Amino acid sequence: MNFQKIYINGEWVESEGGQFIDVENPSDKSIIAKVPRANKEDVNKAVSSARQAFETWQFSTVEERINLMEKVVQGMNENIEYMSETVVKELGCGYKFSKETHIEAYVREAENYIKIAKRYEFERKLEKSIIRREPVGVIGCLTPWNFPLEQIVKKVIPALLAGNCVVLKPSQTTPLTAYILTDIIDKAGFPKGVFNLVSGRGGEVGNALASHKGVDMISFTGSTDGGREVSRLAAEGIKKVVLELGGKSAAIVLKGGDYKLAVKSTLDTVYLNTGQTCNAFTRLLVPEDDLSEIEEMIIEETKNYKFGNPSDRTVDVGPLASEKQFNKVKKYIEIGLEEGARKLIGEIPENCHEGYYMGPTVFTNVSNDMVIAQEEVFGPVLCVIPYRTEEEAIEIANDSIYGLAGAVFGPVDKANKVARKIRTGSIYVNEGEWDLNAPFGGYKYSGIGREGGIEGFEEFLEIKTIYC
């Protein structure tokens, strides 16, 4: 498809800026597409279109909205292979992970939002009043590069089902999946202006949306620094803001737990997607006297992951997404060595001439006050931190500015008790699995608000009380 236009008022149009951004395949550094570098004028047009559409769209019935969204989900199902291959090319992750985790999982989540809308009670009668849930208005959706479909699904699908109008600004690094979904939305037949896509740079398009008087709410996923800037701009207009930001999640391995399960589950989050996952368990807290045993398990389990070019469909882990990310992760590895952490696995790559490849790195005997244990690296880098007592493990896990996710591996009763003491928005216990109906979000610097489930749906609704 043609990626060189933006989508405003139900039409593919030229950007006012006339400039383009190269989209790079991180596996070989080839340019696979160009998307418009839109500007403030484009944002103004998109917001104006959305505002005008909202005048009538807000009064559409939920049945009308569900009917249109079912067509979108049908289109998503028909394009699973196309989107899977696109994510491999624009992000660089392995094909299997792309298809199963990036695409199929979030097509299912889109389907689940339709189920939520079907059963949701938009009005509730009290003794002397009616409590009514109404759409917020025009939503600016700013999505990240590391999960290019997931974050669009978590924002755009519930926003539209709730009766809002949307202006989407996808990441400039991985915008192509957003274009495919926009084409699907266009073909579904939504009224003009209900959904708009404006590609470009965050500091230009994203900031223009966050500060625009015609935008009622911003839903942002990205770095904590980016979220802070978006919040500052949105605050000028007293906008509602939902933020899903960074993490430095800890997995606690308790005595008596399944050490192999703990290692495998942790490495899956740290290695797959090349560690570019906000809720990866990048700190592994282990009993001090079992450190050597767990280190051996990490070495052996790492051998089961195939790193390389994702054009080979047997590859599990591909390159990092960009040169910027490559340089950032490399710098953190160097910092870890300077801080005195012991490198159990990994080598620092000399260059990225052939692609942004970064093998796994595991530091052990890490102290939680080290930079590599406190800051989000966003690469296949794990910190193994020994602890002496259960109380110390809990203290270490909570000693972070972040509070997004975590895990506890141990005897069920004890693990559940420990999980309740960790200050995070979500936490896995042993073989706990992701739940479509569960909300996702963080404490502390990891964000504000929730995405997913009924709670995520309700973020896109205002509450009105009618006394009658």
N, C-alpha and C positions, 0 to 999 in steps of 0.2 A: 504494500500500500504506500501511498504518498505521505511522508512524514513532514513535508515542508510547508504546512499551513497550520493555523490554529482553528479552534472550533468555537464560534460565537453565534448566538441566536439561531442555532439549528443549521449553520452553514460552515463549510470549510473556507476560510478566508486568508488572505495574505496578512502577515504581520506588518504593523506600521513601521517597525524598526528596520526592516529590510536586511537584517543580519541573521546569521545562523550559527548554531553550536554543533560541533562535530560529536557524534556518538561513536565511541571507540569500543572495539572488542578487546577486552583486557587479556585475552589468551594469546593474541599475536599483534596487538596494537594497530590493527587495520581499522579504517573508518567504515562503519557499516551503514551509517545514515547521517542526515543532517536535520536538525529541528530548528524552528524559528527561535531567535533570541528576542522574545517579545519585550515590550516596554510599557511604560505607565499609560500611554494612550490605549494600548490593547486592553489593559486591565480596566480602564474606565469604560470601554465599550462592553466588555464582558459583564462587569458589574451592573451597568445600566440595563443590559439585556436581561440579566437575572432579576433585577428589581421589578422590571415591567412584567416579566412572566409570573413573578410571585403574587401579583395582584389577583390573578385567577387561580394559579396552581395551588395556593394555600387552601382553597375551598373545594378542590377536587376530592372525590370520595376515596377512601382507602382501597376500595375494590378497583377503582380506575388505576390507582398507583400500583397495586399488586399485579394487575393484568399486564401493565407495561414492563414491570420488573421481571415477570415470568418470561417474557420474550428476551430480556437481557440475559437471564440465566441460561435459557436455551441456546442463545448465541455463544455464551461462554463455554458451554459443554461442547458445542460444535467446533470450537477453536482451541481446545485444550492442547492439542499437539503443536499448533502454530505458536501459542503463547509459551509453551514449554521450551521450544527451540529458540524463541526470541530471548527469554530470560538467560538461557545458556550463553547466547551471543553477547548480550548487553551487560550482564553481570559477571559471567564467567564461572558459574557454579556447575556442578556435575548434572548430567541429564536426569538421572533418577531422582535426585533431590529436587531439581527444578520441577519436574512433572508432579511428583507426589506431594511435596511440601509447599512449593511456591504457587502451584496452579490448582491441582485437584482439591487440596484442602480448603482453599478459599472460594472455589466454586461452591463447595458444600456449605461454607459459611454464608455465602450470598443466598443460597436456598434457605438456610436457617433463618435469615432475617425476614424472608417472606413469611415463614411460619410464625415468627414473632408478631409481625404486623397483622396477620390474620386473627390472632387471638388477643391482641392488645386492646385494653379497655381505655379508649380515648376520653370517655366521660364517665364520671362516677357520682352518683346521687347521694348526698348526705341529707340530714334531717331538714336543713334550711338552705341548702346550697347545692350547687353542682360544681364539681372539680373537673375542669376541662384541660386536656393537654393539646397544645397548639404548636405548629412549627415555629422555629426561631426566626426564620427569614432567609437571608442570603448567607450561605456558608462558604468561607474560603478554606479549601482543603489543600494543605501543603504536605506532600508525601515524600518519603526518603528513598534513597537508591538501593538499600540493602534488601528490601522485600517489596518489589515494585508493584505487585498485584495486591498482596495482603492489605497493605495500608490504604489502598484505594477502596477496596471492598469494605473495610471497617469504617470508612468515612462516608463515601459517596452513596453506597447502597442504603444504609439506614437513614441518611439525610434525605434522600429522595422519597423513600417510603413514608417518612414522617411528614412530607409535604413541603420541604424546603427546596430552594433553588441553590445550585452549586456552581462555583468557579474552582476548577481543579488546576493546581500547579504541581506537576510531577517533578521529580528530581531531574536535573539536566544530565546526570550521569547515566540513568537508566529510564528514559522517557518512553521507549517504544511500546512497552506493554500497555501503558496508559493510552496510547494512540489506538491500539487494537481494541481496547475496551470502549473507547469513545466511538469508534466506528460501529461497534455492536449497539451501543446506546442510541446512536443516530438511526440505525436501521429499525430499532424497536418502535420508533414513532413518538417519542416524547414531544410535548409542545415546545415551540421555539423558545430558547432562553432559559429553560429549566435546568439544563446542564451545559456547561461551557468548559473548554480546556484552553489554557494559556501556558505555553512552554516558555522556559527561560531560566535566568539565574535567580537564586534565592534572594540575593541582596537587591535585586531590581523588581522582579515580579512578586516575589513573596512579601517583601517589605511594603510594596504598593498595596497589596491586598490587605495586609495586617493593619495598615493605617487608613484604609479607604472608609469614608463616612457611610458609604452604601452597603458595607458588609456588616452583618449583625453578629457573626461568630467566626472564630478561627479554630480549626482543628489541625494541629501541627504534630508531626512526628519527625524527630531528628536529634541533633546534639543538644546537650544542656545549654551551651552557649547560644545556639540558634533559638532555642525555646525562650531563653531570657530576653533576647532581642525582640522576638515576636510578641511576647507578653508586654514589653515596654511600649511598643507601637500600638498594640491593641488597647492598652489601658487608656490612651488618650481619648478613645471613643467609647470607653466603658463597655467594650465588647466581651461577650462570653468567650472563654478560651479553654480548650482541652489540649493538654500537652502529654505526649508520650516520649520520654527522653532517654537518657543514658542509664547504664547499669554496671554494677561490678558484683554480680551475684555469687554467693557462696554456696557450695555443696558441702554439707557436714557429714562425715562418715563416722558413725558411732561404733563403739565396741560391740561386737556381736552382730553387726550388720553384714550385708552381702557386699563384700569388697569388690568383687568382679562386676556386679551390677552397678555399683557406684562409679567405678572407673569407666565402664562402657558408656553409661548415661552421660557422664561429665564430658568425655572426649567427643561424643556425638555433638554436643552443643558447642564445643570449642573448635572442632575441626570442620564439621559440615557447614556449608556457606562460607568457608574459609574464615570462620570466627567472626564474621560480620553480622552478628546477631545481638541485639540489645539485652536479651535475657539469658545469654550464655553463662554457664557456671564457670567463670574464669578464676575463681578461687576455690581450691579443693582443700578442705580442712580435715586433717587425718590424725588419728592417735599417734603421739610421738613415738611410742615404742613399736608401732607397726609401720613406720615410715618406709623402711627398706623394703618390706613385703609389698607395699602398695606401689612403690617406685618400679619394682620389677613388673608388676601388672601393667603399669602405664607403658613401659617399654614394649612389652609383648603385644598389648592391645593396639598400640599405634601401628604396628606392622600390618594390621588388617585394613587400614585405610589406604586407598590408592590415590596419590597426589599426581597431578599432571594436567595435560590439555584436555578440556571437557569435550573436544570434538571426538575423543574416544569415549564412547558411552559407558565403558566400564570404569571410568575415573570417578572417584567419590568427591574429591576436593580439587577445585581449579585454582586460578590465580586470585589475587585481590582485585578489587573493582577498578582501581585507577592508580596512576603514578603517585598522586597525592597520598592515597591510602598506603601504598607500598612504602613510601618514605617515612610516613608516620609510624607504621608498625616496626620498621627497621630501627628507627630511632629509639623506640621503647625497649627493644631487645638490647640495644647498646647500653641504655640506661640501667637495665636489669643487671647486666654484667658489671657495670661500674659500681652499682650498689652492693655488690658482693653476693648476689644470689647465685646458687650453683646450677649450671645448665645441665639438665638430665638428658634432654633431646634437643637437637636443632643446630643449624648453622646459619650464620648471617649471609644472605646472598650478596654477591659482589655488585651486581647490577640487575637491571630489568630490561635489557636490550630485546629479549625475545618475548616478553610478556611480564606481567606483574606477579610472578610466581614467588610464593613464600611457603616453605615447608613448615611443619609443626615445630613449635618451641615450647619446652616444658622447663620451667624453673622450679627448683625444690629448695627446701630449707629457707623459704621466703619469710621475712618478717612483715607483718601487716602494715607497718608504717612506711614500707618502701613505696616508691612512686608506682612501680609496676603492680602493686597490690591495691592501690588507691584510685588510680586513674583508668578510665576505659581505653583499652588498647585497640579493640575492634579488629582483631586478627587472630590467627590460630595459636594463641599464646596462653598457657596455663600456669598459674602460680600454685604450688603445693605448699601449704602452710601447716606445720605440725602444732598440735595443742596437747596440754597435759590433762585438763579436766573438761567435763561437759560444760561447766559454767564458763570456762575460758573460751571454748568453741563458740558459744552463743555470743559472748562479748566480742570476739573477733568478727563474727558474721555481721553483727550490728555496727561495727566500727567502720562506717562508710557513709559518705554523703548521699549515696544512692540507696534505693529500696525497691527495686523492680521485681526481682525473682529470687529463687533459691531452691535448695533441695536438702532433704535429710534422709540418710540411709541408715537403717538400724532396726532393732526390734520394734514391732508396730506401735505398741503403746508408748514406748519411750520416744520414738521418732515423732509421733503425733504431738506429744507434749512439747518437745523441742521446737517443732514447726510453729507452734502457737506463740513462741517467744521471739521469733525472728521478725523484724520490722520490715516486711516486704509486702508488695501488693499481691504476689502469688508465690506459692511454694509447693514443690512436689515432695511426696513421701514415698520412698521406695519406687514401686512401679506405677505410680500415679500417672495418668494420661491427660492430655489436653481435652477440655470439654467445650464443645461449640457454644453452649449456653452460659458459660462462665465469663464474667467480665475480666478485662486485662488492663492493668495500669500500675502505677507505682506510688510509693511513699517518697517523702523528702525531695531530693533533686531529680528523682526519676519521673516526675510529672504531676499533672493535675487532671482529675476526671478519669473516666473509664471508657474502654472500647470493648465491643463484643457483648453478646447476650442482651437481656432486657435493659440492663444498666447502661450499656453502650447506646442502645436505641433511644433511651430517654434523654441522653445528653443533647439530642437534637430537637427536644421539645421544651416549650415554656409551659408554665402552670398558670391557668386563669381560674379564679373563683367567681362564680356567678351566684349572687344571693337572690333567691326567688321563693 
